[in-house]
Amino acid sequence: MTTQPSTGGAAAGEPVCPRHPDRVSYVRCQRCERPVCPECQRAAAVGVQCVDCVRNQNKGMRTARTPFGAALTPGGRPLVTMTIIGLCVVAWLLQLSNSQITSDFAFFPPLSESEPWRLITAAFLHSTSPLHILFNMYALWITGPYLEQMFGRVRFAALYLVSALGGSIASLVLATPNVTGSWVTTTVGASGAVFGLFGAFFVVQRRLNRDATQIVAMIGINFVIGLLLPNIAWQAHLGGLVTGVVTAAVLAYAPRANRTAVQAGGVIAVVVVLAAAYMIKISMVPEGLLL
């Protein structure tokens, strides 16, 4: 006596799902009209569609993007903003436990040539006062997610880092090379980068024809506070603000045609200008004042 292979309950002539031939299904896809089992069904405006038709349909759809080229992801998490905040908090805790962290990575003009990485690392450090890091992280949180959504993660990360670099280089350029004062002052903080985000926020609002009054007031108030209170590097605030405005303008006003290439080229041009300012300043420092 011979036996036939089992078909899992599917009798001859009964409709079966193409992806699961052992499953009988009398429900058909609204597009291709093939039988579709419950596992392969996807809800449609009318009836259901199979996963293959949904996949093919999605391939032909254009990804929705912001006016600045970022893919729209409703409900997406601001991963870059959260990562920057996390890095700053971890760095601050390390500073509290080991003061050498500040000595090794804070911005210090005499070490600008021999240890140029300090121009960036200083933006992730803060003073031991909780108020310093709390203010900067709060400012980052209220501006970062919006800008990250508008520009996308890569563009936003570039904006933040270039603004931080601009703040440090402005502090270097505006420091007077001598044995006292600003030239031998150690500075830390994300304030330069945060002011860059403030400037970018203003550019985005203007580009979208939205009200920018609140961000202008915030910039003005915080900049004046930096001028009036002691031990605040207003030079970094100014440099970060200007750099953020210029970088955001490059990202926001790039033409749609070849937008990504224009944006990348514009950001690189900003970095080149900052590098030129850095090199010119270093060349003007009297001998013996660079370590």
Secondary structure in CASP SS format (residue, H / E / C, confidence):
PFRMAT SS
TARGET T0000
AUTHOR 0000-0000-0000
METHOD secondary structure of the structure
MODEL  1
M C 1.00
T C 1.00
T C 1.00
Q C 1.00
P C 1.00
S C 1.00
T C 1.00
G C 1.00
G C 1.00
A C 1.00
A C 1.00
A C 1.00
G C 1.00
E C 1.00
P C 1.00
V E 1.00
C C 1.00
P C 1.00
R C 1.00
H C 1.00
P C 1.00
D C 1.00
R C 1.00
V E 1.00
S C 1.00
Y C 1.00
V C 1.00
R E 1.00
C C 1.00
Q C 1.00
R C 1.00
C C 1.00
E C 1.00
R C 1.00
P E 1.00
V C 1.00
C C 1.00
P H 1.00
E H 1.00
C H 1.00
Q E 1.00
R E 1.00
A E 1.00
A C 1.00
A C 1.00
V C 1.00
G C 1.00
V E 1.00
Q E 1.00
C E 1.00
V H 1.00
D H 1.00
C H 1.00
V H 1.00
R H 1.00
N H 1.00
Q H 1.00
N H 1.00
K H 1.00
G C 1.00
M C 1.00
R C 1.00
T C 1.00
A C 1.00
R E 1.00
T C 1.00
P C 1.00
F C 1.00
G C 1.00
A C 1.00
A E 1.00
L C 1.00
T C 1.00
P C 1.00
G C 1.00
G C 1.00
R C 1.00
P C 1.00
L H 1.00
V H 1.00
T H 1.00
M H 1.00
T H 1.00
I H 1.00
I H 1.00
G H 1.00
L H 1.00
C H 1.00
V H 1.00
V H 1.00
A H 1.00
W H 1.00
L H 1.00
L H 1.00
Q H 1.00
L H 1.00
S H 1.00
N C 1.00
S C 1.00
Q H 1.00
I H 1.00
T H 1.00
S H 1.00
D H 1.00
F H 1.00
A C 1.00
F E 1.00
F C 1.00
P H 1.00
P H 1.00
L H 1.00
S C 1.00
E C 1.00
S C 1.00
E C 1.00
P C 1.00
W C 1.00
R H 1.00
L H 1.00
I H 1.00
T H 1.00
A H 1.00
A H 1.00
F H 1.00
L C 1.00
H C 1.00
S C 1.00
T C 1.00
S C 1.00
P H 1.00
L H 1.00
H H 1.00
I H 1.00
L H 1.00
F H 1.00
N H 1.00
M H 1.00
Y H 1.00
A H 1.00
L H 1.00
W H 1.00
I H 1.00
T H 1.00
G H 1.00
P H 1.00
Y H 1.00
L H 1.00
E H 1.00
Q H 1.00
M H 1.00
F H 1.00
G C 1.00
R H 1.00
V H 1.00
R H 1.00
F H 1.00
A H 1.00
A H 1.00
L H 1.00
Y H 1.00
L H 1.00
V H 1.00
S H 1.00
A H 1.00
L H 1.00
G H 1.00
G H 1.00
S H 1.00
I H 1.00
A H 1.00
S H 1.00
L H 1.00
V H 1.00
L H 1.00
A C 1.00
T C 1.00
P C 1.00
N C 1.00
V C 1.00
T C 1.00
G H 1.00
S H 1.00
W H 1.00
V H 1.00
T C 1.00
T C 1.00
T E 1.00
V C 1.00
G C 1.00
A C 1.00
S H 1.00
G H 1.00
A H 1.00
V H 1.00
F H 1.00
G H 1.00
L H 1.00
F H 1.00
G H 1.00
A H 1.00
F H 1.00
F H 1.00
V H 1.00
V H 1.00
Q H 1.00
R H 1.00
R H 1.00
L C 1.00
N C 1.00
R C 1.00
D C 1.00
A C 1.00
T H 1.00
Q H 1.00
I H 1.00
V H 1.00
A H 1.00
M H 1.00
I H 1.00
G H 1.00
I H 1.00
N H 1.00
F H 1.00
V H 1.00
I H 1.00
G H 1.00
L H 1.00
L H 1.00
L C 1.00
P C 1.00
N C 1.00
I C 1.00
A C 1.00
W H 1.00
Q H 1.00
A H 1.00
H H 1.00
L H 1.00
G H 1.00
G H 1.00
L H 1.00
V H 1.00
T H 1.00
G H 1.00
V H 1.00
V H 1.00
T H 1.00
A H 1.00
A H 1.00
V H 1.00
L H 1.00
A H 1.00
Y C 1.00
A C 1.00
P C 1.00
R C 1.00
A C 1.00
N C 1.00
R H 1.00
T H 1.00
A H 1.00
V H 1.00
Q H 1.00
A H 1.00
G H 1.00
G H 1.00
V H 1.00
I H 1.00
A H 1.00
V H 1.00
V H 1.00
V H 1.00
V H 1.00
L H 1.00
A H 1.00
A H 1.00
A H 1.00
Y H 1.00
M H 1.00
I H 1.00
K H 1.00
I H 1.00
S H 1.00
M H 1.00
V C 1.00
P C 1.00
E C 1.00
G C 1.00
L C 1.00
L C 1.00
L C 1.00
END
